[in-house]
Amino acid sequence: MKKILLILCLVFVSANFAMADGPAMAINHFVVKENPFAKNEVAIVATDTLGNIQENVSGVFTFTMNGFEEALNFDKGTAFYRHKINKSTFLYAKHQNDSGSHGILYYIYKHDEKLSPFHISWILLLAIPCGLFLLAYMFKRFIIVAIIIFGIFMYFNYHNGLSIPTFFESIIDGLKNIF
């Protein structure tokens, strides 16, 4: 009876190894880069934690780009976001998979027919308003100047495509990733 049980366990374990085709493809880290093949477009590149391209990622993955759901076709770790970027703008890219939600905010700076993506940290988004509030609280005469600077900050964000919900969603995603 023990031999039969041992054989059944070995068959079960070997069947699991035979059906496994390696680690499941998942995108946990990604970066936004300028698309080298198309003008005024960006590419999403799946990376590991060190920034190396994950060339084993292929297939269709769902991303949310500035609130709109997009199915991006990855081939050797790279997918192309097929929307033209006509002016400098914010781009909030978010991907949901089994390990959670991964969102990154970029400022895409357009200059001389080139796009330069800059990663915007959630800490910076939180530090600017908090710093202005702290300065206004410490120096009562600075209140009006702080309100004007905060208004300019909000206008710049809104004018370049960063809405208030995206602003807070980026901060909350950053805070979630800490824990």
Protein Blocks (a to p, Z undefined) as FASTA:
>chain_A
ZZmmmmmmmmmmmmmmmmpgcjadddfbdcddddfkbghiacdddddfkopacfkbgcjd
dddeehiacddddeehiacdfbdcfbdcddddddddfkbccddddddddeehiacddddd
fklmmmmmmmmmmmmmmmmmlmmmmmmmmmmmmmmmmmnopafklmmmmmmmmmmmmZZ
